[in-house]
Amino acid sequence: MPVWGIVNQKGGVGKTTTAVNLAAGLAAKGHRTLLIDADPQGNATTGLGIDKHTVKGTLFDVVQKTVAEPGCPDAVRSVVVSISENLDLVPATLDLAGVEPVLLNSVGKEQILREALLPVQKDYEWIIIDAPPSLGLLTVNILAACEKVIVPLQTEFYAMEGISHLLTTIDVVKRRINPRLEVAKVLLTMHDGRNNLAQSVALEVQGYFGAKVSQVIIPRNVRLSEAPSFGEPAVTRFPDSKGAVAYRQLVDEVLQECVVL
């Protein structure tokens, strides 16, 4: 059962949009999918139409419960919100901003999330984790729990800034904690093909990462920006939009890669 993280320490690169639409796209193809909102901003939660003021539990509660009761079988199940027939969500609210001290003071602090997910892995075909825009202990937990990550990169001037730090963190986690971990794809996002700079950045990224770069390029598309205001992923709200079509192609690419592997 694949556990994939959507990771970049930079904000505003389409990370949450990718997580939400990838998870919804997998679910639409009949794959039982769990999306974990691991960003204190909770954008994936609101983007799926969940009122953060009414949720009964969040990822913060999952971490607290797992720290207090190692191996707790219902830590995740107790907070899951059903979104659609094949899509569930572990929501996040601003309380997740206080999770670092909880993790820091626990034994095995880098693997708390991995432990929390073990009891529910048989319930799902896919688990997608929307990581926060940082490389703190929560992100290390995500990397420890995942087998693969997708790195969204916006095709802008500073796209590669800080990427070496991210890759170093991934490499350290792979060597010390999670030998399965690898970068599955680098995904170019918010791409404007009419812009010479965007084209130049895309070529630079492809030259640096080679085959790791996804064949799918996510365009700059107004429907992708509008969909969260409707509390629905673009792949279901605006299925014919260029952005939604691109994300469905990404879903197909991800599924094909797993079949090949």
C-alpha positions as CSV (number, residue, x, y, z in Angstrom):
1,M,0.0,0.0,0.0
2,P,1.8,3.2,-1.2
3,V,2.3,6.1,1.2
4,W,3.4,9.2,-0.8
5,G,4.2,12.6,0.5
6,I,3.9,15.9,-1.3
7,V,6.9,17.8,0.0
8,N,8.6,21.2,-0.5
9,Q,9.7,23.5,2.2
10,K,8.7,26.5,0.1
11,G,5.1,27.7,0.2
12,G,3.0,28.6,-2.7
13,V,4.3,26.0,-5.1
14,G,1.1,24.1,-5.6
15,K,1.8,21.5,-2.9
16,T,-1.7,21.3,-1.4
17,T,-3.4,21.6,-4.8
18,T,-1.3,18.6,-5.9
19,A,-2.1,16.6,-2.8
20,V,-5.8,17.3,-2.9
21,N,-6.2,16.6,-6.7
22,L,-3.9,13.6,-6.7
23,A,-5.9,12.0,-3.8
24,A,-9.3,12.9,-5.3
25,G,-8.1,11.6,-8.7
26,L,-7.0,8.3,-7.2
27,A,-10.3,8.0,-5.4
28,A,-12.3,8.8,-8.6
29,K,-10.5,5.8,-10.2
30,G,-11.9,3.5,-7.5
31,H,-8.8,3.4,-5.2
32,R,-9.6,3.7,-1.5
33,T,-7.5,6.8,-0.5
34,L,-6.6,8.6,2.7
35,L,-5.4,12.2,2.5
36,I,-3.6,13.5,5.5
37,D,-3.5,17.2,6.0
38,A,-0.2,17.8,7.8
39,D,0.0,21.5,7.2
40,P,-1.1,23.7,10.2
41,Q,-2.7,26.1,7.7
42,G,-5.2,23.3,7.0
43,N,-5.7,24.3,3.4
44,A,-6.3,20.7,2.2
45,T,-9.0,20.4,4.9
46,T,-10.9,23.5,3.8
47,G,-10.2,22.7,0.2
48,L,-12.3,19.5,0.6
49,G,-15.2,21.4,2.1
50,I,-14.5,20.7,5.8
51,D,-15.3,23.4,8.4
52,K,-12.2,23.4,10.7
53,H,-14.3,24.6,13.6
54,T,-16.5,21.5,13.5
55,V,-14.0,18.7,13.2
56,K,-13.9,16.3,16.2
57,G,-10.2,15.5,15.8
58,T,-7.1,16.4,13.8
59,L,-3.6,15.2,13.0
60,F,-2.5,16.9,16.2
61,D,-4.7,14.6,18.2
62,V,-3.4,11.6,16.3
63,V,0.2,12.5,17.3
64,Q,-0.7,13.2,20.9
65,K,-2.6,9.9,21.2
66,T,0.2,7.9,19.6
67,V,2.8,9.5,21.9
68,A,0.7,8.9,24.9
69,E,-0.3,5.4,23.9
70,P,2.2,3.7,21.6
71,G,0.6,1.4,19.1
72,C,-2.9,2.9,19.7
73,P,-5.1,1.2,17.0
74,D,-7.7,4.0,16.7
75,A,-5.4,7.1,16.7
76,V,-6.1,7.8,13.0
77,R,-9.5,6.1,12.7
78,S,-11.0,8.3,15.5
79,V,-10.4,11.5,13.5
80,V,-11.0,10.4,9.9
81,V,-13.6,12.4,8.0
82,S,-15.3,10.8,5.0
83,I,-15.2,13.0,1.9
84,S,-16.6,10.8,-0.8
85,E,-17.1,7.1,-1.5
86,N,-13.3,6.3,-1.8
87,L,-11.8,9.4,-0.2
88,D,-11.1,10.0,3.5
89,L,-9.3,12.9,5.2
90,V,-7.3,13.3,8.4
91,P,-7.9,17.1,8.9
92,A,-5.6,19.7,10.3
93,T,-6.1,23.0,12.1
94,L,-3.8,25.6,13.5
95,D,-3.3,23.5,16.6
96,L,-0.9,21.4,14.5
97,A,1.5,24.4,14.8
98,G,2.2,23.1,18.4
99,V,3.1,19.6,17.4
100,E,6.9,20.0,17.4
101,P,7.3,20.1,21.2
102,V,5.0,17.0,21.5
103,L,7.2,15.2,19.0
104,L,10.5,16.5,20.4
105,N,9.8,15.1,23.9
106,S,8.8,11.6,22.7
107,V,10.8,8.5,22.4
108,G,11.4,7.7,18.7
109,K,10.3,11.2,17.8
110,E,11.0,10.8,14.1
111,Q,8.7,7.8,13.6
112,I,5.5,8.7,15.5
113,L,3.5,9.3,12.3
114,R,4.7,6.1,10.8
115,E,3.6,4.2,13.9
116,A,0.2,6.0,13.9
117,L,-0.4,4.9,10.2
118,L,0.4,1.2,10.7
119,P,-3.1,0.2,12.0
120,V,-4.9,1.8,9.1
121,Q,-2.7,0.8,6.2
122,K,-4.8,-2.2,5.4
123,D,-7.9,0.1,5.2
124,Y,-6.5,2.0,2.2
125,E,-4.9,1.5,-1.2
126,W,-3.2,4.9,-1.1
127,I,-2.2,7.3,1.6
128,I,-1.2,10.8,0.4
129,I,0.3,13.3,2.9
130,D,0.3,17.0,2.4
131,A,3.5,18.2,4.1
132,P,4.0,21.6,5.7
133,P,6.2,24.3,4.0
134,S,9.1,23.6,6.4
135,L,11.8,21.0,7.1
136,G,11.1,20.6,10.8
137,L,10.4,17.5,12.8
138,L,6.9,17.0,11.4
139,T,8.2,16.9,7.9
140,V,10.9,14.4,9.0
141,N,8.0,12.3,10.4
142,I,6.3,12.4,7.0
143,L,9.5,11.4,5.2
144,A,10.0,8.5,7.7
145,A,6.4,7.3,7.0
146,C,6.6,7.6,3.2
147,E,8.1,5.3,0.6
148,K,8.0,8.0,-2.1
149,V,7.6,11.8,-2.4
150,I,6.5,14.2,-5.1
151,V,8.3,17.5,-5.1
152,P,6.2,20.3,-6.7
153,L,8.3,23.1,-8.2
154,Q,6.8,26.3,-9.6
155,T,8.4,27.4,-12.8
156,E,9.6,30.7,-11.6
157,F,13.0,32.4,-11.0
158,Y,13.6,31.0,-7.5
159,A,12.3,27.5,-8.2
160,M,15.6,25.8,-7.4
161,E,16.3,27.9,-4.3
162,G,16.6,25.7,-1.2
163,I,16.1,22.5,-3.2
164,S,19.5,21.2,-2.2
165,H,18.5,21.5,1.5
166,L,15.4,19.5,0.8
167,L,17.3,16.8,-1.1
168,T,19.9,16.6,1.7
169,T,17.1,16.1,4.3
170,I,15.5,13.4,2.2
171,D,18.9,11.7,1.8
172,V,19.6,11.8,5.5
173,V,16.2,10.4,6.4
174,K,16.8,7.6,3.8
175,R,20.2,6.7,5.3
176,R,19.3,6.9,8.9
177,I,15.6,6.2,9.3
178,N,13.7,5.1,6.1
179,P,15.8,3.2,3.5
180,R,12.7,2.9,1.2
181,L,12.4,6.6,0.8
182,E,13.0,8.1,-2.6
183,V,11.9,11.1,-4.8
184,A,9.4,9.6,-7.2
185,K,8.7,12.7,-9.1
186,V,9.5,16.4,-9.5
187,L,6.4,18.1,-10.7
188,L,6.4,21.4,-12.5
189,T,3.5,23.5,-11.4
190,M,1.9,26.9,-12.2
191,H,3.5,26.7,-15.7
192,D,2.8,29.4,-18.3
193,G,4.1,28.1,-21.6
194,R,4.0,31.6,-23.1
195,N,6.5,32.8,-20.6
196,N,10.2,32.5,-21.7
197,L,11.3,32.4,-18.1
198,A,9.0,29.6,-17.3
199,Q,10.3,27.7,-20.3
200,S,13.9,28.3,-19.2
201,V,13.2,27.2,-15.6
202,A,11.5,24.0,-16.9
203,L,14.6,23.2,-18.9
204,E,16.9,23.9,-15.9
205,V,14.8,21.6,-13.7
206,Q,14.7,18.8,-16.3
207,G,18.5,19.1,-16.8
208,Y,19.1,18.8,-13.0
209,F,16.6,16.0,-12.2
210,G,16.5,14.1,-15.4
211,A,14.1,11.2,-15.5
212,K,12.7,12.2,-12.1
213,V,10.8,15.1,-13.7
214,S,7.2,14.2,-14.4
215,Q,6.1,14.1,-18.0
216,V,3.0,16.0,-16.8
217,I,3.3,19.8,-16.4
218,I,0.6,21.5,-14.3
219,P,-0.4,24.7,-16.1
220,R,-1.3,28.0,-14.4
221,N,-5.0,27.7,-14.4
222,V,-7.7,29.8,-12.8
223,R,-9.9,26.8,-12.1
224,L,-7.3,25.2,-9.9
225,S,-7.3,28.4,-7.8
226,E,-11.1,28.6,-7.7
227,A,-11.9,25.0,-6.7
228,P,-10.9,25.3,-3.0
229,S,-13.5,28.1,-2.6
230,F,-16.2,25.6,-3.5
231,G,-14.7,23.0,-1.0
232,E,-14.0,20.6,-3.8
233,P,-11.0,19.4,-5.8
234,A,-10.7,20.8,-9.3
235,V,-10.7,17.2,-10.8
236,T,-14.3,16.9,-9.7
237,R,-15.5,20.5,-9.6
238,F,-14.1,21.5,-13.0
239,P,-13.2,18.2,-14.7
240,D,-12.8,19.7,-18.1
241,S,-10.4,22.5,-17.1
242,K,-6.8,22.3,-18.2
243,G,-5.6,22.0,-14.6
244,A,-7.9,19.1,-13.8
245,V,-7.0,17.3,-17.0
246,A,-3.3,17.7,-16.1
247,Y,-3.9,16.3,-12.6
248,R,-5.8,13.3,-14.0
249,Q,-2.8,12.7,-16.3
250,L,-0.6,12.8,-13.2
251,V,-2.8,10.2,-11.5
252,D,-2.4,7.9,-14.5
253,E,1.3,8.4,-14.5
254,V,1.6,7.6,-10.8
255,L,-0.5,4.5,-11.2
256,Q,1.5,3.4,-14.2
257,E,4.7,3.8,-12.3
258,C,3.4,1.6,-9.5
259,V,2.3,-1.1,-11.9
260,V,5.8,-1.0,-13.5
261,L,7.4,-1.3,-10.1
